[in-house]
């Protein structure tokens, strides 16, 4: 391989890296969606499931929206 062909090969390789980098950086970044909220509880819509809206429940703690998690408690059927 001659010196000139090596230089051309390296230049084409660098250009291909730049093109791939441009495509990768052009991918849509997911910004947090708008929150439908009251004063301290809210809902962030994510999508649709038929006619039903899907999303995440949020609570406001120290001015920041935090994802709410449910906790199942065992309750005896009889006392």
N, C-alpha and C positions, 0 to 999 in steps of 0.2 A: 504494500500500500504506500503510495507516494505521500509526501508531506502535504501537498495541496488537497488530496482526497481526504486525508485525516482531518484537516482544518474544516473542509466542507461538511464532513460527517459530524464533527463536534458542533459546528454552528447549527446544523439541522436538528441535532439532539437538543441543544439549548432552546431553540425556537419551539420544539415540541413540548418541552417542559413549561415554557411560558404560556403556551396555548392551553395545556391541561390545567395549569394554575388559574388561568382566567376563567375557564369553565367551572372549576371547583369553587372559586370565590363568588361566582355569579349565582350559585344555588340560593334559593330563597331561605333566608334565616327566619325562624319562627319566633315572632315577637309574642309576648304574652297578650292574650286577647283582652278585650274590654270586660270589665266586671259589672254585672247588673247587681246593684247593691242597695242595701238600706244603710243604716249607720255603722253597724259592726258585723253584718253577715251578708255574703254575696254569692253570686253564681257566675262562673266563667264558662260561656258556651263553647263547646268544641266541635260539634257537628250535629247530624240528624240521624235518627233511627226511625225511618218511616216518617210519620208526622210528629214524632216526639223529639224534643230538643235534648241532646246529651251534653254533659259538661261536668264541671267540678264545683263542689261547694267550698267556699272560702270563708275565713273569719279574719277580722282586722285585729292585729295585735301590734301595739306601739306604732300605729300608722301604716303598717305593712300588711299586705294580703298574704295569708298563709293557708295552705290547703288543709281543709278539715278532714279528719279521719273518724270513722265510726268505730265503736267498740261494742261488741255483742256481749250481753250479760246473761248468764244462766239464771233463769227464774224457775223455782220448783213449781210443778203443776198442781200439787196439793200441799196443804200445810199440816 
